[in-house]
């Protein structure tokens, strides 16, 4: 392409004059909406704005090789790319900026995410998968820098599985022979994050079809690249990853953000490597400008030199594109000016239409509130104060629902001693709007479709006289063998999962039987192990990914909480990743192997089912239940249960344990002890000791923590015993405190208590090593016995005299 007058080809796209002018139109429109969006934030119409100005040309070039079925795992400045592939209208752009809660207007997040967080819908009204091969797919963005990288590995890895695993050929709604490419985009400063480096390394090892695009504008907010990146260049820093002499690794391509031809050629080459050869590619787009700086939170004139600002003006990609079009005869000045004028007009009309629609959506509640307040003023003894409330609401510029509800609730306070029709109308109205506001802001934390695992019916294990007693590891190994045999979508991966069958032999022999694609070893890289599973689950597969020991889940926590757990919520139920994260914990010994960071999971993983089976028959039942549904789950197996004998049921592959349903392990009359996991054995040991001295304890295994006791079975036990202990091995204020709140607050169990409830937990430090360290760091049978005895001593001191 030395002769710039020649037609430009990119894969199978011929760039004619019409195509070039259309590209310029998109670039101009994108720039104009960025300008107007910033103005709207400063005018108070929106809370915050982050825009893609300066990246228009590179994203247009990328869009030319993006095909239906491909995935974007991106960065919150990709507006031009989305518009170029038809995934974003400018009215939708502004609707999201204004936080319009109607998915007809903000179809990406229903007003839940700040602007520039895009996605597309993957399910129908029943929660069933749509045909991803007929869509330009984009995973809804996360704001956490580099947070899009781990799942990008999984999105591309799925293509490798679809191409190489013949058993997946029938899943034509998800892939056409693994031809789909994942386009992962990121700002240059965010490449300093560990997630990025881990993803680069994983991609190079796996050899998967992924194109990493780095938009390099030289800054991370105010911090220049020399503080961010070795050699001030991510492509130079990663030069060792370049493929050569038949090695694995990446192809590395560098292109300038203002050079149209160079960018088109770069993405053409990248797409050929990735799509045809399944070779990962890094496209380093350099000399990117930021016409408006980082965001609406401040001006880049504060930290950029005059020379840098001059460079950004001179090398603005839209300015250069305009010059290139004119100098190569692709359009006249008149034609170019017409495109620019139309772009301004389109941007303004889109903004106005979005603003009008947004304000109209608020009007019914606002008007109803004003009417109710007028009626209350006419009937109330506090007419003056209520009138003042109404007038303040009417004076509020761009009033939102918060202003309306807050004002109405203040009026209710003024009416608290009155009984009139106005008060009844207000209370009725509040009751009427509450469900709709819940739907707008609080719905879809988990699946609300018929496909939810909460709808899976219980199937109990069947035992007979011939049911053998075997180690727990044999039960879970047999179960996984059957899973892999019967469902080609299922695969397992993790550290040491493959050749040796995991460190506790749950997958022993299964790689040899089912192949490396189904049971796969990985490097020590927890973040991208989770990401590999998240991305693959987004493409219709059912991965089981392993965090070798529960304590190491902290390495992957940002991906689990920022991406996986919030996916349903932030897309208003339109995207899903039914991943199973398998780990082992409970009663591990040592500071970094304690196996009980439960409070961190309960706080961080709302949106993921957290399941804590006490044995491996239960674990198999939970795996089945989750696999029949469409939500993600964390399943924590008991490390000290792999060699404990259990009876092997006849129907191991059919067992389904319902979520949120506790099991009573022992009936009792004096007090209730609520626990889970390996603590069940310890509590049962204590219960036997208590029984020996006349204390009858009822023992309840909650089985799952998220969800928790959905039918309120525990309060029924407390009604009988009138006393309760919550026991677990987490730190104080952790799992036991969580269970106590659930039962006392949500189930109102305090009404039936004759003694103060007690939480028995571990010491506030991480556990010490060895058997004694475990005994003195975590609750033991004596700890549970003493807590129960003390409770009964308080109730019946003559029968149970003080022990110590």
C-alpha positions, -999 to 999 in steps of 0.1 A, spaced: 0 0 0 28 24 -8 4 42 -32 -22 57 -9 -45 63 -38 -50 26 -43 -80 8 -28 -73 -5 7 -83 -40 15 -88 -54 50 -96 -91 51 -126 -92 28 -135 -55 30 -128 -32 1 -125 4 13 -142 24 -14 -147 62 -12 -181 55 4 -165 33 30 -138 59 38 -164 87 42 -185 64 64 -155 58 86 -150 96 88 -186 101 96 -184 76 125 -152 93 138 -168 127 137 -200 116 154 -180 98 181 -159 129 187 -190 152 189 -208 130 214 -177 130 235 -176 168 235 -214 171 243 -212 144 269 -185 163 288 -206 194 286 -236 176 300 -217 164 330 -206 200 338 -242 211 333 -253 187 360 -272 164 337 -249 135 345 -227 125 374 -195 115 356 -182 110 321 -154 90 305 -151 91 267 -132 76 238 -120 108 220 -86 103 204 -91 66 198 -116 69 170 -94 58 141 -78 28 157 -112 15 168 -127 19 133 -97 -1 119 -104 -28 145 -140 -29 137 -132 -39 101 -120 -73 111 -145 -80 138 -170 -107 127 -203 -120 139 -195 -145 166 -164 -126 178 -162 -111 213 -150 -78 226 -136 -79 262 -130 -43 265 -122 -10 279 -146 19 288 -133 40 259 -145 18 231 -175 38 220 -163 43 184 -158 6 179 -192 -2 193 -208 23 170 -189 10 140 -201 -26 144 -237 -14 151 -237 -22 188 -243 14 200 -265 43 189 -257 77 200 -290 81 217 -282 49 237 -248 65 245 -265 95 261 -292 74 278 -265 55 297 -248 88 306 -280 100 322 -285 66 339 -318 59 322 -331 27 339 -352 15 310 -333 -12 290 -352 0 259 -330 31 262 -299 18 279 -299 -18 266 -265 -25 281 -269 -19 319 -303 -4 324 -287 27 340 -268 6 365 -233 13 352 -217 46 345 -214 56 309 -192 37 284 -200 2 298 -214 -17 269 -227 -53 263 -252 -72 243 -280 -95 253 -272 -133 252 -305 -148 264 -342 -147 255 -371 -140 278 -369 -175 293 -332 -173 300 -322 -196 271 -291 -188 251 -295 -169 219 -273 -176 189 -240 -159 196 -226 -167 161 -252 -142 147 -242 -114 170 -213 -90 175 -207 -99 211 -193 -77 237 -190 -85 274 -203 -58 296 -174 -37 308 -160 -34 342 -144 -2 355 -116 -20 374 -85 -15 354 -73 -46 335 -104 -64 349 -114 -73 314 -82 -93 308 -88 -126 327 -122 -134 311 -107 -125 277 -84 -156 280 -115 -178 286 -134 -163 256 -105 -171 233 -98 -204 250 -134 -215 242 -126 -211 205 -97 -235 209 -119 -260 226 -146 -256 199 -120 -262 172 -102 -291 188 -129 -310 207 -150 -329 183 -177 -334 209 -186 -297 208 -193 -296 171 -231 -297 177 -230 -265 197 -235 -243 166 -252 -214 186 -218 -207 201 -192 -214 175 -184 -222 139 -153 -245 143 -136 -221 167 -132 -193 142 -142 -167 167 -116 -142 179 -116 -123 212 -107 -86 209 -93 -75 243 -88 -37 246 -69 -18 274 -53 15 281 -16 16 282 -13 25 319 -35 -5 329 -9 -28 313 10 -22 345 -15 -44 363 -7 -80 371 -38 -92 355 -25 -80 321 8 -97 324 -8 -129 336 -32 -128 307 -4 -122 282 16 -151 295 -14 -174 296 -23 -165 260 12 -172 248 12 -206 265 -23 -216 254 -20 -203 218 -55 -190 215 -72 -165 191 -70 -133 210 -60 -98 199 -48 -75 227 -52 -38 216 -34 -13 238 -45 23 234 -13 41 243 -19 78 251 11 81 273 -6 87 306 -25 69 334 -47 99 345 -18 122 354 10 97 357 32 96 325 43 64 309 79 65 322 64 58 356 42 30 342 61 8 318 96 -5 314 112 12 284 81 34 282 67 10 257 46 -21 264 55 -37 230 92 -33 238 87 -45 273 70 -76 260 95 -83 232 105 -115 247 70 -129 241 74 -125 203 71 -158 185 102 -169 166 117 -201 152 86 -221 158 82 -212 195 49 -203 211 42 -167 222 26 -137 206 28 -117 174 35 -81 183 24 -53 159 29 -16 164 7 11 146 3 48 150 -32 60 161 -34 88 135 -23 66 105 -54 52 88 -35 29 64 -11 16 90 -40 8 114 -60 -10 88 -30 -31 77 -22 -38 114 -56 -52 122 -57 -72 89 -25 -89 99 -36 -94 135 -69 -110 124 -53 -134 100 -29 -147 128 -56 -150 154 -86 -163 134 -67 -187 110 -38 -198 131 -50 -193 167 -20 -172 174 -24 -144 200 -15 -109 189 -6 -77 207 -15 -46 187 3 -16 204 -14 15 191 10 44 199 8 82 197 -29 82 209 -42 116 219 -67 127 246 -84 158 234 -104 162 266 -81 145 290 -88 115 311 -124 122 322 -147 149 335 -130 147 369 -103 172 359 -84 190 332 -53 175 317 -37 209 314 -28 205 350 -3 178 344 7 178 307 34 201 293 28 226 266 48 204 243 26 174 250 -5 194 245 8 208 212 16 172 201 -19 161 210 -34 189 189 -11 182 159 -15 144 159 -53 142 166 -64 112 146 -95 128 132 -75 158 120 -50 135 103 -77 113 88 -93 145 73 -60 155 57 -54 120 44 -89 119 28 -84 152 11 -48 147 0 -57 113 -16 -87 126 -34 -113 105 -15 -135 135 -10 -137 172 -16 -136 199 11 -174 204 5 -181 167 11 -159 166 42 -175 197 56 -210 182 50 -200 151 69 -188 172 98 -219 194 99 -241 163 98 -221 147 126 -227 177 149 -264 176 140 -267 139 147 -249 142 181 -272 171 192 -304 153 181 -293 121 198 -285 140 230 -318 158 230 -338 127 222 -321 108 250 -326 136 275 -363 141 266 -369 103 270 -351 102 303 -370 132 318 -403 117 305 -395 85 323 -393 103 356 -424 125 351 -451 100 362 -437 96 397 -428 133 400 -463 143 390 -479 118 413 -458 130 442 -468 167 436 -505 157 434 -502 137 466 -484 166 484 -511 191 473 -538 168 487 -519 163 520 -515 201 523 -553 205 520 -560 179 546 -532 180 571 -526 200 602 -491 204 590 -501 221 557 -474 247 558 -445 223 563 -459 199 536 -464 229 512 -428 238 518 -417 203 509 -437 204 477 -423 238 467 -387 226 474 -393 196 451 -407 218 424 -377 241 426 -352 212 424 -336 213 390 -336 180 371 -353 162 401 -347 124 402 -365 96 419 -344 100 450 -357 136 454 -393 124 449 -391 95 474 -372 114 500 -397 143 499 -427 119 502 -411 101 532 -405 134 549 -442 142 544 -451 108 560 -432 118 591 -453 150 593 -484 129 590 -475 103 616 -502 114 641 -529 119 615 -554 96 599 -568 110 567 -573 100 531 -541 119 520 -519 99 543 -535 66 531 -530 77 495 -493 85 501 -487 52 519 -505 33 491 -484 51 465 -452 42 483 -462 6 484 -471 7 447 -438 22 435 -415 1 457 -415 -31 435 -409 -11 404 -379 7 420 -366 -27 432 -369 -40 397 -350 -9 384 -321 -10 409 -320 -43 428 -331 -72 405 -311 -99 387 -284 -105 413 -289 -141 403 -309 -158 377 -346 -149 377 -354 -172 348 -369 -208 348 -333 -219 342 -323 -209 377 -307 -236 399 -331 -225 426 -358 -243 406 -339 -276 405 -359 -303 423 -342 -323 451 -331 -358 443 -320 -377 474 -293 -403 474 -304 -439 472 -286 -465 494 -291 -502 498 -275 -530 518 -249 -534 490 -238 -497 490 -201 -499 496 -182 -477 520 -155 -459 501 -132 -429 506 -148 -395 498 -122 -390 471 -135 -421 453 -170 -408 454 -161 -374 438 -138 -391 413 -166 -415 402 -189 -385 400 -166 -364 378 -159 -394 356 -196 -397 349 -200 -360 343 -172 -360 317 -187 -390 300 -221 -376 296 -217 -339 289 -191 -327 263 -196 -291 275 -179 -299 308 -142 -296 313 -120 -291 343 -88 -271 347 -65 -259 374 -31 -264 390 -22 -302 391 -57 -312 380 -46 -330 349 -17 -355 350 -19 -363 387 -57 -358 389 -55 -329 415 -37 -329 448 -65 -350 464 -72 -373 435 -106 -361 426 -97 -363 390 -73 -392 392 -70 -411 359 -95 -388 342 -71 -370 320 -58 -402 306 -94 -414 300 -110 -382 287 -81 -363 272 -61 -332 280 -88 -309 266 -113 -321 292 -90 -324 322 -63 -298 319 -33 -287 339 -25 -249 342 3 -228 354 2 -212 389 -20 -183 378 -52 -182 398 -66 -150 383 -65 -163 347 -76 -198 358 -108 -181 370 -109 -159 339 -104 -190 316 -135 -204 332 -155 -172 332 -150 -166 295 -156 -202 285 -189 -202 305 -199 -170 287 -198 -191 255 -221 -219 265 -196 -243 281 -197 -256 316 -162 -253 331 -152 -265 366 -121 -245 375 -100 -252 405 -84 -230 431 -61 -256 447 -66 -244 482 -93 -221 495 -68 -195 509 -54 -189 474 -87 -176 462 -75 -141 472 -53 -141 441 -85 -143 420 -108 -123 441 -110 -92 419 -121 -112 389 -146 -131 410 -162 -101 426 -158 -73 400 -166 -94 370 -183 -128 377 -204 -119 407 -217 -87 393 -223 -99 357 -260 -107 359 -267 -76 380 -248 -51 358 -265 -64 326 -300 -65 341 -300 -103 336 -289 -102 300 -255 -119 303 -244 -149 323 -214 -171 331 -224 -203 348 -190 -211 361 -182 -236 389 -152 -227 411 -141 -258 429 -118 -255 459 -110 -273 492 -110 -258 527 -120 -262 563 -97 -274 591 -65 -268 571 -35 -261 592 -12 -231 590 -13 -194 584 -16 -197 546 -36 -229 546 -63 -222 571 -91 -230 546 -117 -207 561 -118 -172 546 -155 -174 545 -164 -138 555 -145 -125 526 -165 -147 502 -198 -137 519 -190 -100 515 -175 -102 480 -194 -128 461 -230 -117 462 -242 -130 428 -224 -163 432 -238 -193 451 -215 -203 480 -219 -239 489 -203 -258 518 -210 -295 516 -199 -315 546 -192 -347 526 -188 -358 490 -222 -372 484 -235 -338 492 -209 -322 470 -219 -343 441 -255 -332 446 -245 -296 446 -225 -300 414 -255 -316 397 -278 -288 409 -256 -260 396 -250 -278 363 -288 -280 358 -290 -243 363 -274 -211 349 -257 -194 378 -221 -194 390 -211 -212 422 -182 -216 446 -182 -251 460 -158 -257 489 -150 -293 495 -138 -305 529 -101 -312 527 -101 -336 556 -130 -355 541 -112 -371 511 -101 -401 531 -132 -404 553 -154 -433 544 -189 -426 529 -215 -449 514 -216 -447 476 -252 -442 465 -267 -460 435 -278 -428 419 -247 -407 423 -251 -390 389 -287 -380 396 -285 -366 432 -295 -329 434 -292 -310 467 -315 -280 468 -299 -246 474 -306 -228 506 -321 -258 524 -305 -268 557 -304 -304 569 -310 -314 605 -283 -339 614 -295 -346 650 -328 -338 667 -326 -321 701 -346 -302 727 -323 -281 748 -305 -259 723 -298 -256 685 -263 -255 671 -260 -242 635 -229 -249 615 -215 -262 582 -187 -281 564 -160 -298 584 -174 -282 616 -203 -306 613 -181 -335 625 -167 -314 654 -201 -303 665 -215 -338 663 -187 -350 685 -195 -322 710 -232 -331 708 -224 -367 718 -205 -355 748 -233 -331 757 -259 -359 754 -238 -380 778 -244 -354 806 -281 -348 798 -280 -319 773 -299 -325 741 -285 -305 712 -302 -301 678 -276 -299 651 -283 -281 618 -260 -282 588 -269 -251 567 -253 -267 536 -252 -235 516 -244 -200 528 -255 -181 497 -284 -187 496 -291 -192 533 -321 -211 547 -347 -199 523 -376 -217 540 -366 -205 575 -361 -239 589 -337 -228 616 -362 -206 634 -385 -235 637 -358 -254 656 -353 -224 678 -390 -222 686 -385 -257 700 -352 -253 719 -353 -215 727 -315 -214 725 -290 -211 696 -252 -213 690 -238 -204 656 -204 -222 650 -179 -219 623 -141 -217 619 -140 -182 603 -126 -152 621 -149 -134 647 -175 -113 629 -173 -137 599 -194 -167 590 -210 -172 624 -219 -136 627 -234 -138 592 -256 -168 601 -266 -151 634 -278 -120 615 -297 -141 590 -316 -160 616 -321 -133 642 -329 -104 619 -344 -120 588 -362 -149 606 -370 -129 637 -357 -157 659 -350 -134 688 -387 -137 697 -382 -173 708 -349 -170 727 -346 -176 764 -309 -172 764 -286 -148 745 -275 -162 712 -238 -171 709 -214 -171 680 -185 -195 683 -157 -187 659 -119 -190 654 -94 -167 670 -89 -133 653 -55 -143 638 -47 -168 611 -44 -203 625 -11 -216 638 5 -247 622 1 -284 632 -25 -302 653 -20 -281 684 -21 -249 663 -54 -260 648 -68 -269 682 -60 -236 699 -67 -214 668 -101 -228 658 -132 -240 675 -129 -277 687 -153 -301 703 -144 -288 738 -151 -252 726 -185 -262 714 -192 -282 745 -182 -254 769 -204 -228 750 -234 -251 751 -228 -261 788 -225 -224 798 -258 -216 781 -275 -245 800 -258 -235 833 -274 -201 830 -308 -217 824 -305 -245 850 -276 -238 874 -286 -266 898 -287 -292 871 -256 -279 853 -232 -263 879 -204 -241 868 -175 -261 853 -146 -237 856 
